[in-house]
Amino acid sequence: MSAISMILVVIVAFFAGMEGILDEFQFHQPLVACTLIGLVTGNLQAGIILGGSLQMIALGWANIGAAVAPDAALAAVASTIILVLGGQGTKGVSSAIAIAIPLAVAGLFLTIIARTLAVPIIHAMDRAAEKGNYRAIEMWQIIGIAMQGLRIAIPATALLFIPSSLVRNFLESMPSWLTDGMSIGGGMVVAVGYALVINMMATREVWPFFIIGFVIAAISDLTLIAIGALGVALALMYLELDKGGSGKGGNEGNSNTGDPLGDILDDY
């Protein structure tokens, strides 16, 4: 890996760590982090595949009360670096997924350290606020956010200096029962991730589109790009139906319920 690629990887890791707290541009999401690292290292296809697989697993990770979810940012960044150093391309995705899960759990330790160090920073900001020192408050805020970025950037930098031959030998030495088992388990978690997404989106007006999409994917040889294009076309059709329902509701009373398909069927 070239020096420029290594610097870009560390920058992506730094932003992924910060976004784990800021949650604004979603750099910490596996699909984004893995894709960016794959892009800067010349392994875009493998990065996208790994990111998509980890993203579906990470959909089930959420902070609930005092329980902290596994660190998706560290899992995404570290597993992609290991995948790139291993030099196996898309063939090493299953091994990278097997490594990502323990890394995500191990990342909780770094999260606890960062949040513990954040406590004195908060007290320092309180003291600055009592004095009306807004510049100090901003400085401590930047330090706290940068600390979250270093939480991912430092392990990523350490991984980059591991010889690629050592990583390759490690991946090749992993027993098949472990990689196969993690692949099967990861596939089951991906299905759960899809179910979570559908559960959040499932309403009466979108079920027909779900059915059409699954049928087209099952009975045709269309690529994902073609299916995606059909999805965009169906979404545009739905938006046009929604506009038609809104306009009709204005002419004939407030009959628009927010369900364009239901409004059309109710008219008959």
C-alpha positions in Angstrom: 0.0 0.0 0.0 1.4 3.4 -1.0 2.1 6.2 1.5 -0.7 8.3 0.0 -3.2 5.5 0.4 -2.2 5.0 4.0 -2.7 8.7 4.8 -6.1 8.7 3.1 -7.1 5.5 5.1 -6.1 7.2 8.3 -8.2 10.3 7.3 -11.2 8.2 6.6 -10.8 6.4 9.9 -10.5 9.7 11.7 -13.7 11.0 10.2 -15.4 7.7 10.9 -14.5 8.0 14.6 -15.9 11.5 14.8 -19.1 10.6 13.0 -19.7 8.0 15.6 -20.6 10.9 17.8 -21.6 13.6 15.4 -23.8 11.3 13.3 -24.2 13.9 10.6 -22.5 12.7 7.4 -22.7 8.9 8.3 -18.9 8.2 7.7 -19.1 5.7 10.6 -21.6 3.5 8.8 -19.9 0.4 7.4 -21.3 0.9 3.9 -19.7 4.4 3.7 -16.4 3.7 5.6 -15.7 0.4 3.8 -16.5 1.9 0.4 -14.2 4.9 1.0 -11.3 2.8 2.2 -11.8 0.5 -0.7 -11.8 3.5 -3.0 -8.5 5.0 -1.7 -6.8 1.7 -1.7 -7.9 0.6 -5.2 -10.2 -2.2 -3.9 -13.6 -0.5 -4.4 -15.6 -3.6 -5.3 -14.4 -5.6 -2.3 -15.0 -2.5 -0.1 -18.6 -2.1 -1.3 -19.4 -5.8 -0.8 -17.9 -5.9 2.7 -19.6 -2.6 3.6 -23.0 -3.8 2.4 -22.7 -7.0 4.4 -21.6 -5.3 7.5 -24.2 -2.6 7.1 -27.0 -5.1 7.3 -25.4 -6.6 10.4 -25.0 -3.2 12.0 -28.7 -2.3 11.5 -29.4 -4.4 14.6 -26.8 -2.5 16.7 -28.3 0.4 18.7 -27.5 2.1 22.0 -30.4 1.2 24.4 -30.3 2.9 27.8 -26.9 2.4 29.4 -26.1 -0.5 27.0 -23.5 0.5 24.4 -23.8 -1.1 21.0 -20.7 -2.7 19.3 -18.5 -0.2 17.5 -19.5 -0.3 13.9 -16.9 2.3 12.8 -14.0 0.3 14.2 -15.3 -3.0 12.7 -15.8 -1.4 9.3 -12.4 0.4 9.2 -10.3 -2.4 10.7 -11.9 -5.3 8.7 -11.5 -3.4 5.4 -7.8 -2.7 6.1 -7.3 -6.4 6.9 -9.1 -7.3 3.7 -6.9 -5.0 1.7 -3.7 -6.2 3.3 -4.7 -9.8 2.8 -4.8 -9.2 -0.9 -7.7 -11.7 -1.4 -10.1 -9.3 -3.0 -13.7 -10.2 -2.9 -12.8 -13.8 -1.9 -11.7 -12.6 1.5 -15.0 -10.8 2.4 -16.2 -13.8 4.4 -13.0 -13.9 6.4 -13.2 -10.1 7.0 -16.7 -10.4 8.2 -15.6 -13.1 10.7 -13.0 -10.7 12.0 -15.3 -7.7 12.1 -17.7 -9.0 14.7 -15.0 -9.5 17.4 -13.5 -6.2 16.5 -16.8 -4.5 17.0 -17.1 -5.9 20.5 -13.5 -5.1 21.3 -14.2 -1.5 20.2 -16.4 -1.1 23.2 -13.3 -1.0 25.3 -12.0 2.0 23.3 -15.4 3.6 23.5 -15.4 3.3 27.3 -12.0 4.9 27.5 -13.0 7.8 25.3 -16.2 8.4 27.2 -14.3 8.3 30.5 -11.8 10.8 29.3 -14.7 13.0 28.1 -15.8 13.5 31.7 -13.0 15.9 32.7 -13.5 17.7 29.4 -17.1 18.3 30.3 -16.1 19.7 33.7 -13.5 22.0 32.0 -16.2 23.2 29.6 -18.5 23.9 32.6 -15.7 26.0 34.3 -15.2 27.9 31.0 -18.9 28.5 30.8 -19.0 30.0 34.3 -16.3 32.5 33.2 -18.1 33.2 30.0 -15.1 32.0 28.0 -16.7 30.8 24.8 -13.4 30.3 23.0 -12.3 27.8 25.6 -15.7 26.0 25.3 -15.2 25.6 21.6 -11.6 24.4 22.1 -12.6 21.7 24.5 -15.5 20.7 22.2 -13.0 20.3 19.3 -10.6 18.3 21.5 -13.4 16.0 22.6 -14.6 15.3 19.0 -11.0 14.8 17.9 -10.5 12.3 20.6 -13.3 10.3 19.2 -11.6 10.4 15.8 -8.3 9.2 17.2 -10.2 6.3 18.8 -10.5 4.8 15.3 -7.5 6.4 13.6 -4.9 5.1 16.0 -5.9 1.4 15.7 -6.2 1.9 11.9 -2.6 3.3 11.8 -1.3 0.4 13.8 -3.0 -2.1 11.4 -1.4 -0.4 8.4 2.1 -1.2 9.7 1.4 -4.9 10.0 3.2 -6.8 7.1 0.7 -7.8 4.4 2.3 -11.3 4.3 1.5 -11.8 8.0 -2.1 -10.8 7.5 -2.4 -13.0 4.4 -1.1 -16.0 6.3 -3.4 -15.3 9.1 -6.5 -15.2 6.9 -5.4 -18.3 5.0 -4.9 -20.2 8.3 -8.4 -19.5 9.5 -10.2 -22.9 9.6 -13.1 -23.4 7.2 -15.5 -24.2 10.0 -15.0 -20.7 11.4 -15.3 -18.8 8.2 -18.2 -20.9 7.0 -20.0 -20.5 10.3 -19.5 -16.8 10.4 -20.7 -16.5 6.8 -23.9 -18.4 7.6 -24.4 -16.4 10.8 -23.7 -13.2 9.0 -26.2 -14.2 6.3 -28.9 -14.8 9.0 -28.1 -11.4 10.6 -28.4 -9.8 7.2 -31.9 -11.3 6.9 -32.8 -9.8 10.3 -31.5 -6.5 9.1 -33.7 -6.6 6.0 -36.6 -7.5 8.3 -35.9 -4.5 10.5 -35.9 -2.1 7.6 -39.1 -3.6 6.2 -40.7 -3.4 9.6 -40.0 0.4 9.8 -41.1 1.0 6.2 -44.0 -1.4 5.9 -47.3 0.5 5.2 -50.3 -0.3 3.1 -49.1 1.8 0.1 -45.5 0.3 -0.1 -46.3 -3.4 0.2 -47.2 -3.7 -3.5 -43.7 -2.3 -4.4 -42.0 -4.8 -2.0 -43.9 -7.7 -3.7 -43.0 -6.5 -7.2 -39.3 -6.1 -6.3 -39.0 -9.5 -4.7 -40.8 -11.2 -7.7 -38.6 -9.5 -10.3 -35.5 -10.4 -8.4 -36.5 -14.0 -8.1 -37.8 -14.8 -11.6 -35.4 -12.7 -13.7 -31.7 -12.5 -14.5 -31.6 -8.8 -14.1 -28.5 -7.3 -12.4 -28.7 -5.2 -9.2 -28.3 -2.1 -11.3 -31.3 -3.0 -13.5 -33.4 -3.8 -10.4 -32.3 -0.5 -8.9 -33.4 1.3 -12.0 -36.8 -0.4 -11.8 -37.0 0.7 -8.2 -36.3 4.3 -9.1 -39.0 4.1 -11.8 -41.5 2.7 -9.4 -40.6 5.4 -6.9 -41.2 8.1 -9.5 -44.5 6.5 -10.4 -45.5 6.5 -6.7 -44.6 10.2 -6.4 -46.7 11.0 -9.5 -49.6 9.1 -7.9 -49.2 11.0 -4.7 -49.3 14.3 -6.6 -52.5 13.2 -8.4 -54.1 12.2 -5.1 -53.2 15.5 -3.5 -54.6 17.5 -6.5 -57.8 15.4 -6.6 -58.3 15.9 -2.9 -58.2 19.7 -3.4 -61.0 19.5 -6.0 -63.3 17.1 -4.3 -62.7 17.8 -0.6 -60.0 16.6 1.6 -60.0 13.0 0.5 -56.2 12.5 0.3 -55.2 10.2 3.1 -51.5 10.1 2.2 -51.9 6.8 0.6 -52.1 7.4 -3.2 -52.9 3.8 -4.1 -55.5 3.6 -1.4 -57.1 6.9 -2.6 -57.3 5.6 -6.1 -58.8 2.3 -5.1 -61.3 4.0 -2.8 -62.6 6.1 -5.8 -63.8 2.9 -7.4 
